[in-house]
Amino acid sequence: MSNIRIGIVGYGNLGRGVELAIRQNPDTELAAVFTRRDPSSLKILTEGVGVYSVNDVADFKDKIDVLILCGGSATDLPVQTPKFAEMFNVIDSFDTHAKIPEHFANVDAAAKKGGNVSVISVGWDPGMFSVQRLYGSCILPDGKDYTFWGKGVSQGHSDAIRRVEGVADGKQYTIPVQAAMDAVRNGEDPELTTRQKHTRECFVVAKEGADKAKIEEDIKTMPNYFSDYDTTVNFISQEELDRDHSGIPHGGFVFRSGKTGVNGETRHIIEYSLKLGSNPEFTSSILVAYARAAVRLKNEGVSGCKTVFDIAPAYLSPKSGEELRASML
């Protein structure tokens, strides 16, 4: 069987991660990279693979089995995913939770029109965490879900602090509150507010002469980002930021706390956790696995939009069903 030919749209942190993930999956190969930048300005890792303008994607309809879209959820994916779903099998990591139903409907219509398979909101949350929440609620219907994120870098919140007047650079970490997680692990079924579940820690490089007290106040009172959390602001030098905070780690925990028995006297805790050295590299690895699934489904005559809820785990693996049953079941 020939390798799965993958095209990458967007070559930022996520796109570079997809290229690395393809190198670890022998049944996949990189067919092309598409960018909004000047293609001649990009240097990719894979020799012999071309870099093209995103305007040329349609020319590759017969040369690519699946497109992995690596743009942002705010403005890129709502436009790109439906557009390309009509021409290709596509995978995206759309993560604006409230807008997933709308995005699904738009992509589903386009994919069915083109007879292709699209898989949206692929990653670890939404994605792997979503699957664990679903499994937990099915197995323990009398129970509660808890999700904690971190410790890890929030790229959106980091961008928000860099936009504060007087800030030259900065990075923000989301940190789960240990006491809250301990209460969940102990089966206490706590009712937790936003502030009780997570704290936020900011490392900020102030511009020369900037009012640090005002910067700190502007960050801590920022609505939708920091005002609902206990937030710590640390002022450091650019050298310290570059030395100590250059990575993009992340992770988190999903819990399902539930009861069984005649009167609910038996308690159970399901816990799933991730500790990620690189958020984009891990997310990219998930995207490539679901790219494999999309191509398999297309080959079975399936079309339309899917999520991680709709795809059986066996479709993600390069192994056959027989191999999986013998080695993993």
C-alpha positions in Angstrom: 0.0 0.0 0.0 1.4 3.4 -0.9 2.1 6.0 1.7 -0.5 8.6 2.8 0.4 11.9 1.1 -0.1 14.8 3.5 -0.2 18.5 2.7 0.4 21.1 5.4 -1.3 24.5 5.3 0.5 27.0 7.5 4.1 26.6 8.7 4.2 28.0 12.2 4.7 26.0 15.4 1.9 23.6 14.6 2.9 23.1 10.9 6.5 22.4 11.9 5.2 19.9 14.4 3.2 18.1 11.7 6.3 17.8 9.6 8.2 16.2 12.5 5.3 13.8 13.2 5.2 12.7 9.5 8.8 11.7 9.8 7.9 9.4 12.7 5.1 7.6 10.8 6.5 5.4 8.0 3.2 5.1 6.3 2.9 8.8 5.7 4.9 11.3 3.6 4.9 15.1 3.2 3.7 16.1 -0.2 3.7 19.9 0.0 3.7 22.8 2.4 1.5 25.8 1.7 2.0 29.3 3.2 0.7 32.8 3.0 4.3 34.1 3.2 6.7 34.2 0.3 7.3 30.5 -0.3 10.9 31.2 -1.2 11.4 32.6 2.4 10.6 29.2 4.1 13.2 26.6 4.8 11.6 23.3 5.7 13.2 20.1 7.1 12.2 17.7 4.4 14.4 17.7 1.4 12.8 17.5 -2.0 9.4 18.7 -0.9 8.1 22.0 -2.3 6.8 25.1 -0.6 3.9 26.8 -2.4 1.5 29.7 -2.0 -1.7 28.9 -0.2 -3.4 30.2 -3.3 -2.1 27.1 -5.2 -3.7 24.4 -3.0 -6.3 23.5 -5.6 -3.7 22.6 -8.1 -2.7 19.6 -5.9 -6.1 17.9 -5.8 -4.7 14.6 -7.3 -1.3 14.8 -5.5 -2.5 15.0 -1.8 -4.6 12.5 0.1 -5.2 14.7 3.1 -4.6 18.3 4.1 -3.7 19.2 7.7 -4.7 22.8 8.4 -2.4 24.5 10.9 -4.0 28.0 11.1 -5.7 29.7 14.0 -9.2 29.1 15.2 -10.2 32.8 15.4 -10.1 33.8 11.7 -8.2 31.1 9.7 -10.0 27.8 10.2 -13.6 29.0 10.0 -12.8 30.0 6.4 -10.1 27.5 5.3 -11.7 24.3 6.6 -15.0 24.5 4.7 -13.2 25.9 1.6 -10.7 23.0 1.4 -13.1 20.3 2.6 -14.8 20.4 -0.7 -11.6 19.6 -2.5 -9.7 17.4 0.0 -9.9 15.2 3.0 -8.9 17.7 5.8 -8.0 17.8 9.5 -8.0 20.8 11.7 -7.5 21.7 15.4 -10.4 24.2 15.7 -10.6 24.9 19.5 -13.2 27.6 20.0 -15.5 25.3 22.0 -18.7 27.4 21.8 -18.5 27.6 18.0 -17.7 23.9 17.3 -21.4 23.1 16.4 -21.5 25.9 13.8 -18.1 25.0 12.4 -19.1 21.3 12.2 -22.2 22.2 10.1 -20.3 24.4 7.7 -17.5 21.8 7.2 -20.0 18.9 7.0 -21.9 20.5 4.1 -18.7 21.2 2.2 -17.2 17.8 2.7 -20.3 16.0 1.6 -20.5 18.1 -1.5 -17.0 17.1 -2.4 -17.4 13.5 -1.3 -14.5 13.9 1.2 -13.9 13.3 4.9 -13.1 16.1 7.3 -12.1 15.7 11.0 -12.4 18.9 13.1 -11.3 19.9 16.6 -8.4 17.4 16.7 -5.9 17.9 19.5 -5.7 17.2 23.2 -8.5 19.6 24.3 -10.7 19.5 22.3 -9.6 16.0 21.3 -8.1 13.5 23.6 -9.6 15.1 26.7 -13.0 15.2 25.0 -12.8 11.4 24.5 -11.9 10.8 28.1 -14.8 13.0 29.3 -17.2 11.0 27.0 -15.9 7.6 28.2 -16.1 8.7 31.8 -19.7 10.0 31.6 -20.8 6.8 29.8 -19.1 4.4 32.3 -20.1 6.4 35.4 -23.4 8.1 34.6 -23.9 9.2 38.2 -21.0 11.5 38.6 -19.2 14.7 37.8 -16.5 15.8 35.3 -13.5 17.9 36.2 -10.9 19.3 33.8 -7.7 21.0 34.9 -5.2 22.6 32.5 -1.5 23.0 33.1 1.0 23.6 34.3 1.6 25.0 30.8 2.1 28.0 28.6 -1.2 29.6 27.3 -0.2 31.2 24.0 -3.4 33.3 23.9 -2.9 34.7 27.3 0.8 35.3 26.6 -0.2 37.3 23.6 -2.7 39.3 25.7 0.0 40.4 28.2 2.3 41.4 25.3 -0.3 43.8 24.1 -0.4 45.6 27.5 1.0 49.1 27.3 4.6 49.1 28.5 5.2 45.4 28.0 8.1 44.4 25.7 7.7 40.7 26.0 6.1 38.1 28.2 4.8 34.6 28.8 1.9 33.3 30.9 1.5 29.9 32.6 -1.8 28.3 33.6 -1.4 26.3 36.8 -4.0 24.0 38.4 -4.7 24.5 42.1 -3.4 21.5 43.9 -5.9 21.6 46.7 -8.8 21.5 44.2 -7.3 18.5 42.4 -6.7 16.7 45.8 -10.4 17.3 46.7 -11.5 15.7 43.4 -9.1 12.7 43.9 -10.5 12.2 47.4 -14.0 11.8 46.0 -15.3 15.0 47.7 -17.1 16.1 44.5 -16.4 19.8 45.2 -18.2 22.7 43.5 -15.3 24.7 42.1 -15.3 28.3 40.8 -13.0 29.4 38.0 -10.7 31.0 40.6 -10.6 27.9 42.7 -9.5 25.6 39.8 -6.5 27.5 38.3 -4.0 30.3 39.0 -2.1 32.3 36.4 1.6 33.2 36.5 3.0 35.9 34.2 6.6 36.6 33.4 6.9 40.1 32.0 9.7 42.1 30.4 8.9 45.8 30.8 9.9 48.4 28.4 12.6 50.9 29.7 10.9 53.5 31.9 7.5 51.7 31.9 5.3 51.9 35.0 5.5 48.4 36.4 2.7 49.0 38.9 0.4 50.0 36.2 1.4 47.0 34.0 0.7 44.7 36.9 -2.7 46.3 37.5 -3.7 46.2 33.8 -2.8 42.5 33.6 -4.6 41.5 36.8 -7.8 43.3 35.9 -8.0 42.3 32.3 -11.5 40.9 31.6 -11.9 37.4 30.0 -8.2 36.7 30.7 -7.0 37.4 34.3 -9.7 39.2 36.3 -11.4 35.9 37.4 -8.1 34.3 38.5 -5.5 34.8 41.2 -2.7 36.1 39.1 1.0 36.7 39.9 3.1 39.0 37.8 6.9 38.6 37.8 9.1 41.2 36.1 12.3 39.7 34.6 14.8 40.6 32.0 14.6 39.6 28.3 17.7 37.4 28.9 15.9 35.6 31.7 12.8 35.2 29.6 14.7 33.8 26.7 16.8 31.5 28.9 14.1 30.1 31.2 10.8 30.4 29.3 11.5 29.6 25.7 9.6 26.3 25.5 5.9 25.6 25.0 5.1 22.9 27.6 1.5 22.1 28.6 -0.7 19.4 29.9 -3.6 18.8 32.3 -6.0 16.4 33.9 -9.4 15.0 33.3 -11.4 13.4 36.1 -14.7 11.6 36.3 -15.9 11.1 39.9 -18.8 8.7 40.1 -20.9 6.3 42.2 -22.3 2.8 41.7 -24.2 0.4 44.0 -27.7 0.3 45.3 -27.5 3.6 47.2 -24.4 5.0 45.5 -22.2 3.7 48.3 -19.3 2.6 46.0 -17.0 5.5 44.8 -14.9 5.5 41.7 -12.4 8.0 40.3 -11.2 8.0 36.6 -8.1 10.1 36.0 -6.4 10.9 32.7 -3.3 13.2 32.6 -0.9 14.6 30.1 2.5 16.2 30.7 3.6 17.7 27.4 7.1 18.9 26.6 5.8 20.7 23.6 2.1 21.6 23.1 2.3 22.0 19.3 4.4 18.9 18.7 2.0 16.7 20.7 -1.0 18.3 19.0 0.6 17.7 15.6 1.1 14.0 16.4 -2.6 13.7 17.1 -3.4 15.5 13.8 -1.3 13.0 11.8 -3.0 10.0 13.4 -6.4 11.4 12.5 -5.2 12.1 9.0 -4.7 8.4 8.6 -8.2 7.8 9.9 -9.7 10.3 7.4 -8.1 8.6 4.4 -9.2 5.1 5.6 -12.8 6.4 6.0 -12.7 8.0 2.6 -11.5 4.7 1.1 -14.6 3.0 2.7 -16.9 5.5 0.9 -17.6 7.7 3.9 -18.0 11.4 3.5 -18.8 14.4 5.7 -17.5 15.9 8.9 -16.4 13.9 11.9 -15.0 14.5 15.3 -12.9 12.4 17.7 -16.2 11.0 19.0 -17.1 9.4 15.7 -13.8 7.6 14.8 -12.9 4.2 16.3 -9.4 4.0 17.8 -8.3 1.3 15.3 -8.6 3.8 12.4 -5.8 5.8 14.0 -3.2 3.0 14.0 -1.0 1.9 11.1 -1.5 -1.7 12.4 -4.2 -4.0 11.1 -7.1 -5.1 13.2 -5.5 -8.5 13.5 -2.2 -7.0 14.7 -4.0 -4.8 17.2 -6.0 -7.7 18.7 -2.8 -9.8 19.1 -0.6 -7.1 20.6 -2.8 -4.6 22.5 -6.2 -6.1 23.4 
